[in-house]
Amino acid sequence: MTKEITPETARLARSCGGLVAAPDGNLVRTDSAPRKGMSIGQLAHEADVGVETIRFYERESLLPRPRRTQSNYRLYGPEALERLRFIRHAKDLGFTLEEIRRLLRLSENAHADAGDFHALATEKINWIEGRITQLRQMSEILSAAIDACPGHGASKEACPILALFTGMEVPAQPSNTHHDAP
């Protein structure tokens, strides 16, 4: 039987380093972040990104520079993990780094509302739909060239696929001369 962790228990667990007593009496970590912070390697692991990605986001000012230990190691808090996950999810949805900057600024702006996010998401949907149209057109062009290609054994000068890249003229081929196998 598992016991649900209430918000109050979670708050208490965070203040105690993320440990809480499980129903079986063992101590269980409720979050993977150490109490005093995470190294860059730990943060990278938790956020499922590379260490260089974190450094890149810092250089690009998407991720604030972390505090440093006396040994000059980076030390990240849980807010860095939340921000990295935000960035990763936005990238997974196709947002560019500049668009992510805008989303982050909006998320931190006390005067922003859902309409601001709606507008950005609508812009992205419109771009995605336009890109889908372009990709379909590209697919149709390549498919037509493949269908017109005489295939194995023909000279490359007769290849309409190559002609797409070079701009050369290809003599018209009868439509039923296409062969797939050698």
C-alpha positions as CSV (number, residue, x, y, z in Angstrom):
1,M,0.0,0.0,0.0
2,T,1.5,3.4,-1.0
3,K,0.8,6.5,0.9
4,E,0.2,9.7,-0.9
5,I,2.5,12.6,-0.2
6,T,0.5,15.7,0.7
7,P,1.7,19.2,-0.3
8,E,2.5,19.8,3.4
9,T,4.6,16.6,3.6
10,A,6.4,17.5,0.4
11,R,7.2,21.0,1.7
12,L,8.5,19.4,4.9
13,A,10.5,16.8,3.0
14,R,12.1,19.5,0.9
15,S,13.2,21.4,4.0
16,C,14.7,18.1,5.3
17,G,16.7,17.4,2.2
18,G,13.9,15.7,0.3
19,L,13.6,12.7,2.7
20,V,10.3,11.4,3.9
21,A,9.4,8.2,5.8
22,A,7.8,5.6,3.6
23,P,4.9,3.5,4.9
24,D,7.4,0.6,5.5
25,G,9.5,2.9,7.7
26,N,12.4,3.5,5.3
27,L,13.5,7.0,4.3
28,V,12.7,7.8,0.7
29,R,14.0,10.8,-1.2
30,T,11.0,12.7,-2.7
31,D,13.1,14.7,-5.1
32,S,16.4,13.9,-6.7
33,A,17.9,17.2,-5.9
34,P,20.4,17.2,-3.0
35,R,19.6,19.7,-0.3
36,K,22.6,22.0,-0.9
37,G,22.3,22.0,-4.7
38,M,23.3,20.0,-7.7
39,S,26.5,19.8,-9.7
40,I,26.3,20.4,-13.4
41,G,26.5,16.7,-14.0
42,Q,23.7,15.9,-11.6
43,L,21.6,18.7,-13.2
44,A,22.3,17.4,-16.6
45,H,21.3,13.9,-15.6
46,E,18.1,15.0,-13.9
47,A,17.1,17.3,-16.8
48,D,18.1,14.6,-19.4
49,V,20.4,17.0,-21.3
50,G,24.1,17.2,-21.8
51,V,26.5,19.2,-19.6
52,E,27.5,21.3,-22.7
53,T,23.8,22.0,-23.3
54,I,23.6,23.6,-19.8
55,R,26.8,25.6,-20.5
56,F,25.3,26.7,-23.8
57,Y,22.0,27.8,-22.2
58,E,24.0,29.8,-19.6
59,R,26.0,31.5,-22.4
60,E,22.8,32.3,-24.2
61,S,21.2,33.7,-21.0
62,L,18.4,31.1,-21.0
63,L,19.7,29.7,-17.8
64,P,21.0,32.1,-15.1
65,R,24.6,31.6,-14.1
66,P,24.6,29.4,-10.9
67,R,26.3,30.2,-7.6
68,R,29.7,28.7,-7.2
69,T,31.3,26.6,-4.4
70,Q,34.5,27.7,-2.8
71,S,36.2,25.3,-5.2
72,N,34.5,27.2,-8.1
73,Y,32.2,24.3,-9.0
74,R,28.7,25.3,-10.3
75,L,25.9,24.6,-7.8
76,Y,22.4,24.6,-9.1
77,G,19.1,24.8,-7.2
78,P,15.8,23.2,-8.1
79,E,14.7,26.3,-10.1
80,A,17.5,25.5,-12.6
81,L,16.0,22.0,-13.1
82,E,12.5,23.5,-13.6
83,R,13.9,26.0,-16.1
84,L,15.8,23.3,-18.0
85,R,12.7,21.2,-18.2
86,F,10.7,24.2,-19.4
87,I,13.3,24.9,-22.2
88,R,13.4,21.2,-23.2
89,H,9.6,20.9,-23.4
90,A,9.4,24.1,-25.5
91,K,12.2,22.8,-27.8
92,D,10.3,19.5,-28.1
93,L,7.3,21.5,-29.3
94,G,9.4,23.2,-32.0
95,F,10.1,26.6,-30.4
96,T,13.3,28.3,-31.3
97,L,15.7,29.6,-28.7
98,E,14.5,33.2,-29.4
99,E,10.9,32.0,-28.9
100,I,11.8,30.2,-25.7
101,R,13.4,33.5,-24.5
102,R,10.1,35.2,-25.1
103,L,8.2,32.4,-23.3
104,L,10.5,32.6,-20.3
105,R,10.2,36.4,-20.1
106,L,6.4,36.0,-20.3
107,S,6.5,33.3,-17.6
108,E,8.4,35.7,-15.3
109,N,6.3,38.7,-16.1
110,A,3.7,39.5,-13.4
111,H,1.6,41.4,-16.0
112,A,1.5,38.6,-18.6
113,D,-1.6,36.5,-18.9
114,A,-2.8,33.4,-20.8
115,G,-3.5,35.5,-23.9
116,D,0.2,36.2,-24.3
117,F,1.0,32.5,-24.3
118,H,-2.0,31.9,-26.6
119,A,-0.6,34.3,-29.1
120,L,2.8,32.7,-29.1
121,A,1.4,29.2,-29.4
122,T,-0.9,30.4,-32.3
123,E,2.2,31.9,-34.1
124,K,4.0,28.6,-33.7
125,I,1.0,26.5,-35.0
126,N,0.8,28.7,-38.0
127,W,4.5,28.3,-38.7
128,I,4.2,24.5,-38.2
129,E,1.3,24.3,-40.6
130,G,3.2,26.3,-43.2
131,R,6.2,24.0,-42.7
132,I,4.0,20.9,-43.1
133,T,2.7,22.3,-46.4
134,Q,6.3,22.9,-47.6
135,L,7.3,19.4,-46.5
136,R,4.4,17.9,-48.5
137,Q,5.4,19.8,-51.6
138,M,9.0,18.6,-51.2
139,S,7.7,15.0,-50.8
140,E,5.6,15.4,-54.0
141,I,8.6,16.7,-56.0
142,L,10.8,13.9,-54.8
143,S,8.1,11.3,-55.3
144,A,7.6,12.5,-58.9
145,A,11.4,12.3,-59.5
146,I,11.5,8.8,-58.1
147,D,8.6,7.7,-60.2
148,A,10.3,9.2,-63.3
149,C,13.7,7.7,-62.6
150,P,14.6,4.8,-64.9
151,G,16.5,3.1,-62.0
152,H,19.4,0.7,-62.0
153,G,21.5,0.5,-65.1
154,A,20.5,3.9,-66.6
155,S,23.0,6.7,-67.0
156,K,23.0,9.3,-64.4
157,E,22.3,11.9,-67.0
158,A,18.9,10.3,-67.3
159,C,18.2,10.6,-63.6
160,P,15.5,13.1,-62.7
161,I,16.6,12.9,-59.0
162,L,20.1,14.2,-59.9
163,A,18.5,16.8,-62.1
164,L,16.7,18.2,-59.1
165,F,20.0,19.0,-57.5
166,T,22.0,20.1,-60.6
167,G,19.3,21.9,-62.5
168,M,20.1,19.9,-65.6
169,E,17.5,18.9,-68.2
170,V,16.5,15.3,-68.3
171,P,15.1,13.7,-71.4
172,A,11.5,12.7,-71.0
173,Q,11.2,9.0,-70.2
174,P,8.1,6.8,-70.9
175,S,6.2,6.5,-67.7
176,N,6.2,2.7,-67.6
177,T,10.0,2.3,-67.9
178,H,10.6,2.6,-64.1
179,H,12.3,-0.3,-62.5
180,D,13.2,-0.9,-58.9
181,A,15.4,-4.0,-59.0
182,P,18.7,-4.6,-60.7
